[in-house]
Amino acid sequence: MRLGFEPFRAIALLLALLLAAPSGAVTAAQAADKVIFGTNWVAQAEHGGFYQAVADGTYEKYGLSVTILPGGPQANNRLLLPVGKIDFYMGANMLQAFSSVKEGIPTVIVAAMFQKDPQVLIAHPDVTKFEELKTRTLFVSKEGLASYYQWLVADYGFSERQVKPYTFNAAPFLADKNSAMQGYITSEPFAVEKQGGFKPTLFLLADQGFDTYSTTIETRIDLAEKNPDLVQRFVDASIIGWYNYIYGDNGKANALIKKDNPEMTDEMIAFSIAKMREYGIVDSGDTFSLGVGAMTDEKMKSFFDKMVRAKVVDGGIDYRKSYTLKFVNKGVGRELRPK
């Protein structure tokens, strides 16, 4: 009787283990799929959820062996995606995706880790209202002038005559008390506080209506169509990574970030995480019901229409080809948000 019973008990145990595994996860017996994920800049807290999923084994639980390939001033990882050198890419905002549609580049956005673009205008403490910036000198980069600044001109009446070149250095702003400068809510204000010795006034453009998604996950159209299971597992595991990074123990992820970018400090990382939480960069709005990574047709249309009005984007393109909702809005990981 014992010899006949053991196989059935083994099968029952195996079934129990399978049922207990997270949705989308795979068993250890299955070989992990190797994936290369390219970022758009050097390692930092703004990439933390992806590093978290590597560090805490979430990608591994989902049957993935993920290599993060950092970007930087000497790298352009976005070019590696359509030619198949990498599998996924971390996009900045939806303007790049709209451009891909116009240029016929066969890529698609499958998730948005940031509900709000971190782009911010940083002013001296005497500025209290957004409209007051129209009377200030603004240090804006060439890329910023061609994108979000055209929206400020169209929707808020800003002028290009206000603009001076931004060289990614806070010194000109600190020297001119009648100025403001561009930056990311998660980084440049830290430098201003350290160098200037004061807390600047911050205007997050997302809260003023610049409603693009950011820190997107982009992949090739053929990969999304031919291997949707792989894409779904990467998206789900990345979402869980972001919940754990923002709300959980992120020490191991931060160690990996500092390994890839030795110039990053614990203080800088802590500042960035605090700002992401404070301003709802990752978790706000639609994510409360749909989960981190959420995207909606309504928000995509809103941003596209604004960019067409500002003459940043060609209104004749089919912007709906730039993204798919197939892999998001499923509430993955919502239970990890603190109650």
N, C-alpha and C positions, 0 to 999 in steps of 0.2 A: 504493500500500500504506500509506503514512504517513497519508493522509487517512482511510483506513478504520480505522486502528488507534487514533487519538487518542480517539474517543468511548468505545471500550472501556476505554482506560486511565483516562479521566476517571471512568467508572462504577466501576471497580475502586478508584480512590482514594477516591471517595465512600463506598463500602461499607466500606473500611478505616477511615475516620474514624468512621463510625457504630458499627462494632464496637468501636472504641477508646474511645468515649464512656462515661462512668460510667452504671451502671444507673439508669434514671429520668431521666437528663439528656436535654436536647433540643438540637437544632442551632440555630445562630445564625439560620437562615432562618425559624424559627418565632417568631412574636410571643410575647413573655413575658406570662404571665398576671399581672395586677395583683392584689396581695393586701395587705390591711391586717391587721396583727397587733397587738392591743391588750394591753398588759401591765397588771398590777394595782398597780404602784407606780412611783415615779420610777426612772430608769435607774440601774443598779448592776451590780456583778459577778455578782449572782445571776441576771441576765438575759443574761449574757455570750455564751452559745452562739448566741443569736438574733442578737445584734449581730455576732458573728463571721461567721455565714453571710451577712450583708449585706456586711461589710467585705472578706471574701476572695473574694467572687464565687460562693460555693456556691449560693445561691438562684438566681443568674443562670444557672448551669450547669444547673439543674433547671427552667429556663424560667419563673422567677418574678421578678417585680418587687415586692419586699416593702417596705412602709412600716411601720415600728414606731411605734405610737402609745402613748407612755408614759402610765401612770396617775399617780395622786397624790391628795393630800387633797381636791382640788377636782374630781376626775374619777371616774367609775364606768364604766369601759370594759365591764364585764360586761353592763351593760344594753344596750350597743350591739350585742352579738352576736345575740340572738334576733330583733331587728328588722332585721337585715341591713346595719347601718352598718359593721360590720367582719366579716372572714371567719373569724378565729381569735382566741382569747382565752387568755391565760396565767392559769390558775386557781391558787389557793393550795393547797388540799388537797381530799380527796374529800368532805368534808362539804358543800361547796357543790354538788357534783354530785349527792349524795343528795337535797339540798334541791330541786334542779331536777326530779328525778323526782317527788317528792311534789307539787310545785306545777304539774306538767305543762308545764314549760318545755322546748321541743324542742331541747335541746342534748345533746352527748355528748362524753366524753373519748376522745381518739384516741391519746394518748401521755402518758408521765410522764417528764419530764426529770430530776426528782429522785427517786431511790429512797428517800431519807430526808427527812422533813420537817425543816427547819432549827430548829424550835422547841427552845429550851434553857432550863433553869433555871440561873441564875448565882448561885453562892454564894461566901462568903468562904473564904480558903484553909484554915481550920481544919476545914471540912466535907470529909470523905473518903468518906462512903457516902451513897447516894441516900436511904436510909431516914431519915437524920439530918435531912432537910429537913422532916420532919413535926413537928419541934420548933421550927421557925423561922417568923418572920413572912415571908409571901410576897407580893411586889408583883406582882399579876396584873391584866390588863386585863379589862374587862367581857366582851369577846369570848372571851378565854381562859377566864374563869370559866364561861362557858356551853358550852365545848367540851372542850378537853383536860383542864381541871381536874376536870370531872365524872368523867372516866376515872381520874384520880388518886384521887378519892374512892372510886370503886367498886372499883378493883383494888389500891390501895395503902393505903387507910385515911386519906388526907389529910382535912382538915376545912376547911370554908368559913370557920370562925372564925379561921383563920390569915391570911386574905387581907385585904390592904389594896389600894386602887386603885393601879394602875400608870399613870403619866402620861407614859410614854415619856421619862423623865428618870432618870438613874442616881443623882442626888444623894441621894434618900431611902435607897436601898440602901447607898451609901457611908457614910452617916451612922450607919446601924444595923448593927453587926457581927453581930447575931443575926437577920439577914434574908437573903433570897434574892430574885431578881427574874427575871421572864421576859425573853426576848430571842430573837434569831436567832443561831445559832452563828457566822454570817458577819459580824455587824455589832456588836451590843451589847458583846460581850467586848472589842472594840477600844476602844470608848469608856471602858469600865471601866479598862482598862490605862492609858489616857492620863490619865484624870481621877483615878484612885485610886492609880496608881503601883504596882500589884501585879497578878499574874496570878491571876484568880479560878478557882475550881473549876467545871467545866462538866459539866452532865448533859444530854446530848442525849436528848430524850424518845423518839426513834425507837429508840435503843439500849436503852430501858427497856420497849419494847413498843408504843409509839404508832406503829403501822406503816402509816400512810397514805402514799400517794404525794403528791408535791407538785410545784409548777411544772409543771402539766399543760398540755397543748394541748387546748383545747376548741373545738368547732365546732358548727354547726347540723346536726341530723339530716338535713335535706334535702340539704345540701351533701355530706355524707358518702355519701349514697345516690345522688345524681344526678351527682356529679363526683368519684368516688373517686380518679381519677388525680391530680387537683389536690391532694387531701388527702394522698395518698401521697407526692407530690413534696415537699410542705411538711414533712411529718413526716421523711422521709429526709434532706432538706437540713438541717433543724434538728438532727437527731441528729449529722450530720457536723460541723455548726457547734460542737456541744458538745464532741465529741472534740477538735477543733482548739483550742478555747478553753482547755480544761483542760490539754491536753498539748502544745500547739504554740505558735506565735508569735501572741500575742493583742494585740499593740501597736495595730493598727489598730482592733480592736473596742473597746479601752479608750478610744481617742481619740473614737470615736463616743459611747460612754457618757458621757464627760466633756462632750461637746458638748451632749447632751440634758440633762445634769445637771451644771452647772458647779461645784456644791458637792462633787462626788466628787473625791477625790484619788488619786494613784498609790499612796500608802501604804495607804489604805483598800481599794482594789481588790486589792492584793497580799495583804493580810490575808485578805480574803474567799476568794480563789482558794486560798490555802494551807489554809484550814479546809475548803473543799469537797473538796480532795484528801485531807486528813488523816482526815476522818470518812466518806469514801465517799459524799458526798451525791449525786453524779451517777453515779458508776461503782462499784458494789458489788453483792454478792449475785447476783441473777438476770442482771444486765447482763453478767457475765463470759461467760455462754453465749448469752444472747439479744440482747445489744447494749444500748447506752444507749437510754432511752425505754421499756424493758421494763415490761410489766404482766402479772400472772397472776391467774387466777380465785381461786386459793388465798389470795393475799395480800388481795385485795379482800374475800373472805368473812371473813377473820380480822379486818380492821379494822371491817367493818360489824357483826359480832357484838359486838365490844367496845363500839362506840358505842351499840348497842341495850341492852346490859347496863348501860351508864352512863346510859341514858335521855336520850341526846343525839339519837338518831335513832329514828324510828318504825319498829318492826320489821315493820310490815305493807307497807312499800314494796318494790317489786322493784328492789333495788339494781343488779341486773345490767343494767338499762336505762341506767345512768349512764355506761357505758363500752363500748368495743368493742376486741377484740384484733386486728381485721382489718389494722391498719396498722403493727403493731409485732412485736417478737420475731423479726425476720428477720436479725439479725446485721449489720445495716448499719453500716459504719464500724469494726467491731471491729479491723480491721487497723491502725487509727490509734492504738490503745492501745500504749504502749511495752512492749516485751517485758521 
